[in-house]
Amino acid sequence: MPENISLEELVLGYCRQVGGLVEPPAYGIYETLLPDEVAARWGVAAHQRFTFSAEAETESTFLHYGHALVETIVNELRLQTANGRFFINNVRLEKPGLYAIIEKAISISNAKLFPVTTNAPLPGAVEQRGAFVVARLHHYVRFNFKVSLISDEKRELILPVWMDVQGGYAIRGDEIEGRAILDMEGQFQQLEPAAPFWMDGKPLAPKVFAALLERARKSVADELGDTLAGLQKRLRRFLELDRARLNEYYADLLKDVERRLQKADVSTAIERRPALEAKRAAIIAERQSKLEDVEQKYHLRIQLELLNVAVIAQPKLDLTVEIRKRAVTVKRVATWDPLLHVVEPLACDVCARPGKSLSLCENGHLAHNDCLAPQCVECKRTYCQKCADQVQSCAVCDRPVCVHSLKRCITCQRVTCNEHLDECHADNGQPRRARSEEKPVFPTGADMTETSPGAKTSSPKTEQPVTTNAPPRQKTAAKREAPKGQTSHPGRPQGSPLLAPLKEKLADHMEVYADPAQGSITAYAMLKKREVATRVWELTNEGISVMCWCEKGPLCREKGIVYRPAEPEFIESQIKRLLKSFQQEYDVPDTKIRYHQIRQNETYAELKLKVPSRWKEPAALEQARAGFEKLRSRR
């Protein structure tokens, strides 16, 4: 109910809602005829003459705040539920060539899609290319939260969160609200409800609603991203000002006490010293208490209150597809939304978020690139983070090896890759190269310090200082002389000028995605719509960690590296330098870089890189730098 509704609108609107007739006003008086059962329940006559002005004639009933009839109406409204159920009927359940559209919309990097054929199709199913398209009733749930942001002041706002019941993830509801017509009666209720794929149970079962509510609460922080970032920045500024004011004030008090203590030492008033020391201790304790009070004052607390829930039913088209690679085959239901005219993305089995580009795990899980475990260096099998126990590290080179390719030593029971077989105990019972690989060198630098778990160091006897700017040594190949009378390029006609050989193009453009919810920046090097390399920078509690999937495999220098974060005012320049290095590595021009930002699981094009707000928080950067120093000391 709107907060600015007038008493007149409240009373007359409720009279119409219960079935009463209200005539247009004449001289400020409303002729109202109530149903007999309503009039009996309220204890009034069925025919009423209502007025909301004290100057009206006496034959009418003057209604005002506190009037018995007004209180009766308000109490009945309070007992009514604010929840609702609606239906979207303005859709057409016809889509020829749906499988071809799904095949283009869903991208599985290491597998292919195939239609699923069946000899016993469901009633009402339509055959397309051997597969059967089934119309089912899908559901959305809109949770309306009252969000209270409490610090030195209190701010309240109403935040709607839309959840897809079948997918189990948050979606954008503004597009649905802009196109849908919500009806109280459904025209497709004969359709079978679509079951949620992320948990067992009926779509409107209580346990499904409870799980959706918990996920909706967690997504509130993503919905409030910019609002929270601005508010926290303001609170940090006020906290710094109050801290400086308190420290200055109590520093003056302590300075005065110290001066009086020095005088007491050199004078005859030595008996005043205990009192002055007690006063100094009291000032220190009071300063600490005031600083704690200030921190509590500017500490942001978020309170959520669920106001109401709306369940919206909409028919959609489902088509079951098979996703195959090697000996792994899984079935997924692809859904066409006839309202928005899009194929709904499949959800990641690890983070439960939708994704347009996924990979198929060896155990049948679909996962984002960020949700994958390290790839096996031997057989190149792919596992997700749910199956990370299937991947172990070689005891010699520390590279990932899956359970199908690892070699376990009979003597020491260590695990190695095929390349380092029998080297796991070759150095006095220890791995031959363990000394150089378990204790990597951590170069230091004022702006970009980095650590790499796979970096090599020299032995303790021959350890030399390491400089971060020293280029790697490369062996120079001996120049071979061409036969007499022949150019060094046999394919060219003699006498023609030597032209530089054509350089193979590594990538033709880059796609950069900033994800504030994950606190990560992902760059894709693309060549003719194919991912050549993927590099992810994520701000963690131990620094800026780098993950990379490229053609260099375990030899990639950036894979597994950790950078020391710069100060807040320089962090954006730091990440731009890292992106520039990746750009130059694949020879992508500046004009071929496209930037995007992910907000509420949707991708939006941007003109420039938008660094996630968490990367600019001084507290988060300080914590990351402290964790980086601990990581470096452990190494």
N, C-alpha and C positions, 0 to 999 in steps of 0.2 A: 504494500500500500504506500503511495507517495506520502512523504512527510508533510508537504504543503497543502494537502487536501483540506478544504474548508468543512465546517460543521454541516453546512447546508448540503454539500455534495455527499458527505458521509451518510447522513440520515436518509435523504431522498434516494440515493443510489442503492442503499440497502433495502429500502421499501420496494424498489423495482426488482431487486434480486430475489426477494421472497415471494414475488408474484403480485405485488400491489400495483395499482394504477395511480399515477400522479399527473394531475392536470397542470398546464402552464400557469404561472402565477398571475394573479389579478390583485393589484394593490398590495403586493408583497405577501399574499396568502396562497398556499398550495393546497388545493383540494385533493385529498388522498383517500383511496378506497383499499383497505387491507383485506386479505383473505380471512375467512372466519377463524381458521385454526391459528393464524398468526395473531389476530386481534385477541383471541382467548388466551394465548400464551403470554402476550404482553399485558393483559389486563386492561385493555382499552376498547373503545367502540370501533367498529370496522370503518366507519366514516370519520375522517379527521380533517381538521383545517389547521395546517401547520404554518407558523411564521417564525422568522429568525430575527425580527426587529421588535424591540420593546415598545415602539411607538405605534404598532398595529392595533386594530380594534380588539376589544375584549372577547369577542365571540370565538377567536382563534386561540390555539395553544402555542404559547411562546416557548420555543425550545432553545436552550442555552446549555453551556457546559455545567455539568452537575445536575441537570434535570433527570428525573427518574427514568423517563423513556430513553433518553440519550445513554444513560448508564446501562440500561438493559440491552440496547443495540450493541454497545461497545463490548459488553461481556460475551454476547453471542459471537461477535467477530473474533474475539480472542480464542474461543473454543474451536473455531474452524481451522483446519489445516491449511498451511500455505503451499503445500506441495501440489504438483499437478502432473497430468499425463496428456501428451499431445501426439498428433499423428501428422506426418508429411505425406500428402496425397498427390501433390502436383508434380508427378514424375511419370516417365514413360519407360516401361520395362521391355524395351526392344533395342537390341544393339547387335546388328550383324557384324561379323568379322571380329568378335570380341577377343578371340585367342590371339590374333595377330596384334591387336592393340596391347594386350597384356605382355606379349613377348617383347615388344619394344619398350614398354614402361618399366619392367622389372629386369634389373641387371645383376646377375650372379657372376662374379669375376672368374671363378674357377669351375663353373658347372653350366649345364644347359637345361632349358625348359622343354618339357614334352607334355602334350595333352594326355589326360587319363581317360581311357575308354572303359566302358562297363557294359555288361550284357543285361543288367537290370537297372535302368535309369529310374530316378525318382519321378513321382507323378508331377506333371507340369514342366518337366525338363525339356530344353530345346537343344537339339544336336547341332554342333558346329565343328566341322573337321574331325569328326570322331569323338569329340568331347561333348559333355552335356552341361549346358548353362542352366542353373537353377535359381529361381527367384526366392529369396528368403527375407524375413523381416529382421532388420538390424536395429540396434538401439543406441542412442546417446543418453548420457546423464549429465545434466547441468547442475553443479553444486554452486550455490550462492553463499559465499563466506562474508562475514563481517570481520575485517582485518583491523586490529588495533595496533598501531605503532607507538610504543610507550618509551619515552626517554625523559628529557626535561619538560617535554610537553606531550600531549596525547593527540594522535591523529587517527581518524577512523575513516574507512572507505569500504564500499561494497565491491567485491571481486568475484566475478563468475568464472568458473573453471569447467570446461567441457571435457568429458571423458568418453572415449569410444569403448563401449561395453565389450564388443567382440575383440578389439585389439588390445584393450587394457592400458592405453596410453592417452595422454592429453592431446587435444587438437584445438585448432582455431575455430571458434564458434561464430565469428562475425560474418564469414562467407555463408554459412548455413542460414543465419538469421536474415541475411540480405536477400537470399533466393527462396527460402522456404515459406510456405503458407501453413501455419500451425492450425490444425483442425481438432475439434474435440472428439470426433468420430473417425475411425479408420476405415478406409475402403479396401485394405489389403490384409485384414485380420485373419483371412483364411490361410495365409502363407505360414510356413513353418518357421519358428524363431531360429535365428542362427546362433549356434552355441559359441561361447567364448573359447578361443584356442589357447589362451594363456593359463587357464585353470579349468578343472572339471566342475560341472554344474550347469544348471539352467541359467540363461542370461539374466533373469530378474530374481535369482535366488538371493536370500539375505547375505550369504557368505561372499557372493560376488560383489554386492553393494558395499559390504564392509571393506573388502580389498580395494575396490575402486576409490572409496573415500580416503583410505590411507595414501594411495598414490596421488590423489588430488591434493591432499595436504602437502605432500612433498613438492609438488609442482608450483605451489604458491610462490616460492622464492624466485622461480624462473619468470613467473608472470610479473613480479614486482621488481625485476632486475634494475632498470634505470631509476625507479623511485627509491629503492633501498640504497643504491650506490650514491645518489645525491644526498640522501639523508645521513648516511654514515660519514660522508665527507664533511658535511656541516658539523656533525657531532664531534668529529676528530678535531676540527678547527677550534671549536669552543672549549674542548677539553684541554688542548694545548695552551690556550689563553688563560684558562683558570689555573692550570698547573703553574704556569709562569708567574701569575699574580701571587699565588700562595707561597711558592718557593721564595719569591722576592721579599714578601712580607715576613715570613718566619726566618729568613736569612738575616734580616735586619735585627730581629729580636735576639737571635743567637749571637750576633756580633756584639750587641750591647751587653749580654750576659758574659761573654768571653772577656770583654774589656773590664767589666767589674770584677771578674775572677782574678785577672792579672793584677789589678789594684789591691785586691785582698791579699795576694801573695806577698806583696812588697810592703804592705802597711801593717798596722797593729790590729786591724779588724779581721784577724784570721778566723774568728768564730763565725763570721758571716758566710764562710765558704760552703758549708753543708747546705745552707738554704739556697745559695746561688746554684749549686750543682743540682739540687732537686728541681729548681726552676728550669734549668737547662733541659733536664730529662723530661719535664712536663711539656716544654715547648716542642721537643722532638716528637713526643707521643701525640701531641695535639696536631702537629703538621701531618704526621702519618695518617691520623684519623680523618683530617680534612681532605687529604688527597684521596683516600678511599671513598669518602662521601662524594667527591666530585666524579670519580670514575663510575660509581653507581648511578649518579645523576645522569650521565651521558651514555650509559650502557643501554643499547637498543634492545627492547624486548618485543616480541611479536606474539600476539594472541589471536587465535582463530576461533570464530564461532559460526557454526553451520546454521544458516537461516532457513533455507528451504531447498527442495530438490525438485527438478523437473525431469521427467522421463519422456524422451522423444523417440518415436518409432518411425522408421523409414524403410521401405523395401529397396533391396539392392540385388544385383546379379552376382552369383558366385560361380566360379569355375575352378575345379580341382586340377592342379598341374603337378607333374613330377619334376623334381630337380635331381639331375644325375651327374655323377662324375666317378670314374673308376668303378669301384664296387659299392659306392654309396648312393643310395636312392631314397629320397624323402618326398612326402606329399604335403603340399600346402594349398590352401584355398585362396585364390586371388579374387578380389572383389572389385566390381565396377560400381561407382557411385553415379546413378543417373541424375542426381540433382546437381552435383558439381562437375559432372562429365570428366571424371578422372579415375584412374586405377589406383586404389589405395595401396600404399607401400606395405611390404611385408615387415614384420617387427623382428628386431634382433633378439635372439634367445638368451643373450647375456645381460644386456642393459634394458631390455623390454622397450626400447625406443624404435620408432619406424625408421627405415633407411631405404634409399633408392638404389644404393650399391652395397651388396652384401657378398660374403664368401661362405662356402659350404664347408663345415668342419667334417673331419673324418668320421665323427660319431653322429652325424646327421643334424648338427646345429647350424643355424644361420647366424652370422655375426658380422658387425661392422669391422673395418680394418683396425680400429682402435681397440676392439674387443677380442682380437686374435692373440694367441700365444705365439712365441717365436717359432718360425718355420724350421723344420728339420733340414739340416745341411746335407744329409745323405739322400733321402728319398723325396724331399720337398713336400712331404705331407703337411696339411694345414690343420691345426687344432685351435679351438677357441679357448678362452680363459676358463670356461667350465671344465675343460679337459686338459688343463695345464699339467696335471699329474702324469699325462702321457708323454711329456717332453722332459728330458733330463739334460744335464750339461756334461760335456766331455771333461774328464778329470785333467786332461793335458791342455787343451786349447780353449776350454770353457764355451764351446759352441753348442747350440741346442741339437740334441739327437733324440728322435722319438723311440718308443719302445720296440718298434719294428726293425730299427736299424742299429741300435746300440750294441756294443760288444762289451760283455762283462768278463773281467779277468778272473780266471780260476784261482790265481794266487792271492791277489789282494782284494778281490770283489769290487774293484772300482769299475766305473762305466766310462767307455771311450768311444770315439767315432772310429770308423774303419781305417782312417789315415794314421791314427796314433795307437793302433793296436800294439800291445806289448811294451808301450812306453810309459804305462801308468805307474810302474815301480822300478824304472830303469836307473834312477838316480838315488842309490842307497835306500831303496824302499819307497821313494817319493816319485811323483811324476817328473819326467825329464825336464820339462819346461815350466814346472809349477812356480819356481822362484821368480821368474820374470813375468809371469802372467797373473799371479795372485796378488802382487804388490805393484800396481801400476803407478807411474809417476803422475803427479798432479801439478801441471804447470800453473804458475801464479801470474796474475795480471790485474791491473787496476780496474779494467772494464769488463773483460770476457775471460774469466778463468774457467777451465774446463777439466772434467775428469772423465775417464773412459775405463770401464771394467776390463776391456781387452787390451789396454795399452801395455807395452813392454818397457821394462827397465833394465838397466845394466846390473850386473852382480855387485855386491857390496864392495868388493875389492877394486873394481874398475868404474865405480859410479862417477859420472861426470855431470856438471851443471846442465840443466835442460832449458833451452830458450824456446819460447812459443813461436817466434818469428823465423826460426831457422827452416829453410825449405828442405824437404826430404831429398836424400841423395838418390840420384838416378844413374844407372849404368849407361854410358854412351856407346851406342852401337858403332862398330867399325864400318867405315864407308867402303862400299864395294865399287870398284871402277867398272864402268861399262865397256864392253868390247869396242875395239877401234872401229870407227865408222858407224857406231850405233849410239843413240841417245840413251840416257838412263831410263827412259820410258819407252819400252819397245812398241807400244801401241800407237805412238805419234809419228808422223812423217819426219824424216830427217831434215834438218835445217830450220824447223819451226821453233819458235821460242818455247822455252820450258814453262809450262803453266802449272800452278800449284794444283795438286790433286783435289778433287771435290771432297769436301768434308761431309761425312755422313751426319744427317740431321738427327739429333737425339730427341728433341721435343719441339713442337711448334707453338704451344701456348701453355700457360699455367692457370690453375684455378686455386684460389686461396680462400679458405673458409675460417671465420672466427666464430667460436662457439662459447659464449659467456657462461652457459650452464656447466660445461665441462672444464672451463678455464683453459682451452686449448686453441691452437692455431694449426691448421692442416693445409699443406700445399701439395697439389697434384701436378706433376709434369706430364703433359698429354701430347700424344702424337696421333693425329687422325682419330680422335675420339677414343683413344686407348690409353689407359694409365701406364706410363712408363716407370714412374717412381712416385712414392708417397712419403712425405716427411711430416712428422707431427712434433710440435713443441708444446709442452704442457708445464705449467707452473705447479710444482709440487712442494712439499715441505723440505725437500733437500736441494732445491734449485730448479732450473729449467731443464727438464729431461727431454731427450730427443729420441724418437723412434723413427726408423727408416726402413722402407721396403723398396729396394731398387735392384738393378741388374748386378750390382757388385756383391750382393749377399753379405756374408760375414766379413768381407774385406772393406766394407763401407766404413770410412773414418768417423762418420757422424752417428752411426748406429750405437745406441746405448750411452752416448756421451751426456754429461751433465754440465750445464753452464752456471756460473755464479750470477744471480740477477743483479742488474745495475740499480741505481737509485731511481725513485719514482719519476723524476723529471727526465731520466735518460733511458728508461726501460723501453719506450717506444722506438727510440733510435737503435737500441740493441736488437730487438726483434726484426727491425727492418734490415739490419746488416746480415742477420742470419738468413732472411728470405733472399737478400741480394746474392749471398753466397750460393744458395740453392739455384737461383735463377742463372747465375753465371756457369754453374756446374753443367747445366743442360742447355746453355746458350739460347735462352729465351729472351727476346727483346722486350723492352719496357712496355711497348704498345700492345703486347700479346698477354698481358696479365689481367685477369678479371678477379675482383674481390667480392666476397659474399659474407653475410652474417646470418647465423642461425638464431632465430627467435621463435620460441614456442613451437619447436619442431618444424618450422617452416624456414625456407631459404630466401633471403632477400639480397638483391644486387646492390652493391655499394660502389661509390666512386673511388674510395681509397680504403686502406686497411683500417679497421676499427678494432683496436686492441681491447680484449675483455677488461671490464672494470676491475676485476680482482688483481690483474697484473699491476695496477697503479695504486693499490692499497699499501700504504707504508707498513702496516702491521704484517700483512701477508708477505711482503718482500723481505722484511726483517727476519721473519720466521724462516723463510726459504734460505736466506744467507746464513743464518745460524745453523740450519740443518746441513747446508753445504760444507761449512767448516768442520762439523762433526764427521761428515762423510769423508772429507779429505784426511782428517786425523786418523780415522780408522784404517785408511788405506796405507 
